[in-house]
Amino acid sequence: MEKRLEINKLSFFRRKIVNALMLTLSLLAAIITIIPLIFIFYYTISRGITYLNLDFFIHMPKPVGEAGGGMANAIVGTLILIGIGGAIGIPVGILTGTYLSEFGNNKFGFLVRFLADVLSGIPSIVVGVVAYTMVVIPMRHFSALAGGIALAILMIPTITRTTEEMIRLVPQSFREAGLALGIQKWKTTVLIVLRTAWKGIATGILLGLSRAAGETAPLLFTALGNRFWSTNVFQPMASLTVYIYNYASAPFEDWNKQAWTAALVLIIIISIFSLIFRIITRSKYKV
């Protein structure tokens, strides 16, 4: 009996040690994950704060050799491009994810799921070339519409897979309760299942928008860029990412500094999106 108690004590202490070790390793991994993000924020803010003023948001870019100026056209252009991409990609992604979760337990659903996973791993420059071939060449000119379509293609797999997984987490009893009350299946899915999973779906939407907002290669092949004020979606349009690419590689110190400020503004835009989505999902979750 005493021997068995000693064995149980040793086993208990061993489990305690292993548990403490794994918790320490998990905490260390979390810290390692956060450190690069802290350095990115610190370096971007320290370098980009120089030109962060009202002029940067309301003025147009200056010609080569002239100091100052802003990126008002690029900021508005980025918002328009993200808006076009979101208007196309978000509904498609949510509907596809809903189909895969609720009706996709068949060969076609497996195929769609597999293709969505493949699409999420395709390099963005390839998506840009495809959008160039399918949209720019038939239109015979670059346009914001082509850029928005390219960004939508990049958003769809992230939103699709997130929506599917979030809907799968909704208990089956929620569906059964709706059907028991005589609610049609599609209404149960829309009014109960999607409403319950909305918070997680919104996170997937935010991830898709964030990825699209930071892409440069697809826009070089589609929206191209524009140094003038333009809100016509059927014409070339400026974007922050393209400006960052052009200004960072230019041999002018003033442009290099503005590239860092543009990067900081892009981070601020993504942070605002995140804040808005948190507010929306919180209110939706409480209703």
Buried (B, 14 or more C-beta within 10 A) or exposed (E): EEEEEEEEEEEEEEEEEEEEEEEEEEEEEEEEEEEEEEEEEEEBBEBBEEBBEEEBEEBBBBEEEEEEBBBBBBBBBBBBBBBBBBEBBBEBBBEBBBBBBBEBEEEEBEEBBEEBEEBBEEEBBEBBBBBBEBBBEEEEEBBBBBBBBBBBBBBBBBBBBBBBBBBBEBEEEBBEEBBEEEBEEEEBBEEBBBBBBBBBBBBBBBBBBBBBBBBBBBBBBBBBBBBEEBEEBEBBBBBBBBBBBBBBEBEEEBBBBBBBBBBBBBBEBBEEBBEEBBEEBEEEEEE
